[in-house]
Amino acid sequence: MLDRDVVAFLTGRRVSVSIASRDEHCVPSVGRAVGYRIDADGRQLALFVVARQAERLLADIRASGAIAVVFTEPSTHKTVQVKGAGARVTALEDGDWHVICAHADELVAEICPLGHPEPLIRKLTECTPQQVVAVRFIPTSAFGQTPGPRAGAVLGEARP
C-alpha cells in the first residue's frame, strides 16, 4: 500500500505517466499511459495503455509481471516512481474510459500553459476504448524522483 502523501500526489495532480518493464534478459521496454486510476486506499493501480503503441512493453509485462511507473507533474517537475510486481494486462472495466477522457483534459490544462499547442496534446492522448488495455498491479514501493538532492528517496514501502 502506498502512503497517503503518494496517494494524494497521484489523485490530486495532472501528471504525465511513463511505464517501464523488462524482458528475460533485463532489456528495458517503455511506454506511455493515457490515464490511470488508483484505488482510494492505494492498494492497486490501473494504468491505461494504447496497445498498438506499446506492444513490446505489454509483452514484457505479460512475461515478467515487473513494472515501474513514473508520474510527473510537468509544470513543477515533481516526480514519483512507483514499482510493483505481478502486473497483469486486462480489459477496461466500468468507469475506466471516463478516467481516460478526464486525464486527456487534465493534461491539456497542465501542459498547454507551458507553451505546447492543444492539438499536439490531444493527438498524444487520442484513442478509442477498443485500442486501450489496462495494466493492473499492486504497488510495492515508491520513490521521489523530482530532480534535486532527494531524488531516489524512499517514499513508501508495501505494508501488510
C-alpha positions as CSV (number, residue, x, y, z in Angstrom):
1,M,0.0,0.0,0.0
2,L,1.3,3.5,-0.9
3,D,1.5,6.1,1.9
4,R,-1.1,8.8,1.9
5,D,1.3,11.5,0.6
6,V,1.9,9.5,-2.6
7,V,-1.8,8.7,-3.0
8,A,-2.5,12.4,-2.6
9,F,0.0,13.3,-5.3
10,L,-1.4,10.7,-7.7
11,T,-5.0,11.7,-7.2
12,G,-4.6,15.5,-6.9
13,R,-2.3,16.3,-9.8
14,R,-2.3,16.4,-13.5
15,V,0.5,14.2,-14.4
16,S,2.3,12.6,-17.3
17,V,2.8,8.8,-16.9
18,S,5.6,6.6,-18.3
19,I,5.7,2.9,-17.8
20,A,8.7,0.5,-17.9
21,S,9.2,-3.2,-17.7
22,R,11.9,-5.6,-18.9
23,D,12.4,-8.8,-20.9
24,E,14.1,-12.0,-19.7
25,H,17.5,-10.5,-20.5
26,C,16.7,-7.4,-18.4
27,V,16.4,-5.3,-21.6
28,P,14.0,-2.4,-20.7
29,S,10.9,-1.5,-22.6
30,V,8.9,1.7,-22.1
31,G,5.6,3.2,-22.9
32,R,3.2,6.0,-22.1
33,A,-0.1,5.8,-20.3
34,V,-3.2,7.7,-21.5
35,G,-4.5,7.7,-17.9
36,Y,-4.5,5.8,-14.7
37,R,-6.7,5.0,-11.7
38,I,-5.6,4.4,-8.1
39,D,-7.7,2.8,-5.5
40,A,-8.7,5.1,-2.7
41,D,-6.6,3.0,-0.2
42,G,-3.6,3.0,-2.5
43,R,-3.6,-0.8,-2.8
44,Q,-3.9,-1.1,-6.6
45,L,-3.0,0.9,-9.6
46,A,-4.5,0.6,-13.1
47,L,-2.6,2.2,-16.0
48,F,-4.3,2.7,-19.4
49,V,-2.2,2.0,-22.4
50,V,-2.9,2.1,-26.2
51,A,-1.9,-1.4,-27.1
52,R,-0.6,-0.8,-30.6
53,Q,1.8,1.9,-29.2
54,A,3.2,-0.4,-26.5
55,E,3.4,-4.0,-27.9
56,R,6.8,-4.8,-26.5
57,L,6.1,-3.2,-23.2
58,L,2.9,-5.2,-22.8
59,A,4.6,-8.4,-23.9
60,D,7.3,-7.9,-21.2
61,I,4.7,-7.2,-18.6
62,R,2.8,-10.3,-19.5
63,A,6.0,-12.4,-19.3
64,S,7.6,-10.9,-16.2
65,G,5.0,-9.0,-14.3
66,A,7.7,-6.4,-13.5
67,I,6.7,-2.8,-13.6
68,A,8.0,0.7,-12.8
69,V,5.9,3.8,-13.4
70,V,7.0,7.4,-13.3
71,F,4.3,10.1,-12.6
72,T,5.5,13.6,-13.4
73,E,3.7,16.9,-13.0
74,P,5.1,18.9,-16.0
75,S,4.7,22.4,-14.6
76,T,6.8,21.6,-11.5
77,H,8.8,18.5,-12.5
78,K,7.6,16.9,-9.3
79,T,8.0,13.2,-10.0
80,V,7.2,10.0,-8.2
81,Q,8.2,6.5,-9.2
82,V,6.1,3.5,-8.2
83,K,7.3,-0.1,-8.5
84,G,5.4,-3.3,-8.4
85,A,5.4,-7.0,-9.3
86,G,2.7,-9.3,-10.6
87,A,1.4,-6.7,-13.1
88,R,-1.2,-8.1,-15.5
89,V,-2.8,-6.8,-18.7
90,T,-6.6,-6.8,-18.6
91,A,-9.5,-5.3,-20.4
92,L,-11.0,-2.0,-19.4
93,E,-13.5,-2.1,-16.5
94,D,-16.6,0.1,-15.9
95,G,-15.5,3.7,-15.4
96,D,-12.1,3.3,-16.9
97,W,-13.0,5.1,-20.1
98,H,-14.3,8.1,-18.2
99,V,-11.0,8.3,-16.4
100,I,-9.0,8.2,-19.7
101,C,-11.1,11.0,-21.1
102,A,-10.7,13.1,-18.0
103,H,-6.9,12.5,-18.0
104,A,-6.6,13.9,-21.5
105,D,-8.5,17.1,-20.5
106,E,-6.2,17.4,-17.4
107,L,-3.1,17.1,-19.5
108,V,-4.3,19.8,-21.8
109,A,-4.9,22.1,-18.8
110,E,-1.5,21.3,-17.4
111,I,0.7,21.3,-20.5
112,C,-0.8,24.0,-22.8
113,P,0.1,26.9,-20.4
114,L,3.7,25.8,-20.7
115,G,3.6,26.7,-24.4
116,H,2.5,23.5,-26.1
117,P,-0.4,23.6,-28.5
118,E,-3.6,21.8,-27.6
119,P,-3.9,19.9,-30.8
120,L,-0.5,18.2,-30.1
121,I,-1.5,17.2,-26.6
122,R,-4.9,15.9,-27.9
123,K,-3.0,13.9,-30.5
124,L,-0.8,12.3,-27.8
125,T,-3.9,11.2,-25.9
126,E,-6.1,10.2,-28.9
127,C,-7.5,6.7,-28.7
128,T,-10.7,4.7,-28.6
129,P,-11.9,2.3,-25.9
130,Q,-11.2,-0.6,-28.3
131,Q,-7.5,0.4,-28.5
132,V,-6.8,0.6,-24.8
133,V,-5.9,-2.1,-22.3
134,A,-5.3,-1.8,-18.6
135,V,-2.2,-2.8,-16.7
136,R,-3.1,-3.5,-13.1
137,F,-0.7,-4.1,-10.3
138,I,-0.2,-3.8,-6.6
139,P,2.4,-1.2,-5.7
140,T,5.3,-2.4,-3.5
141,S,7.4,0.8,-3.2
142,A,7.6,4.5,-4.2
143,F,10.5,6.8,-4.6
144,G,10.8,10.6,-5.0
145,Q,12.3,11.3,-8.4
146,T,12.0,15.0,-8.5
147,P,15.3,16.4,-9.8
148,G,17.4,17.5,-6.8
149,P,19.3,16.2,-3.8
150,R,16.4,14.0,-2.6
151,A,15.9,12.1,-5.9
152,G,15.7,8.4,-5.2
153,A,14.5,8.8,-1.6
154,V,12.1,6.1,-0.5
155,L,8.5,7.5,-0.1
156,G,6.6,4.4,0.8
157,E,7.0,0.6,1.1
158,A,4.5,-2.1,0.9
159,R,2.7,-2.7,4.2
160,P,0.6,-5.7,5.1
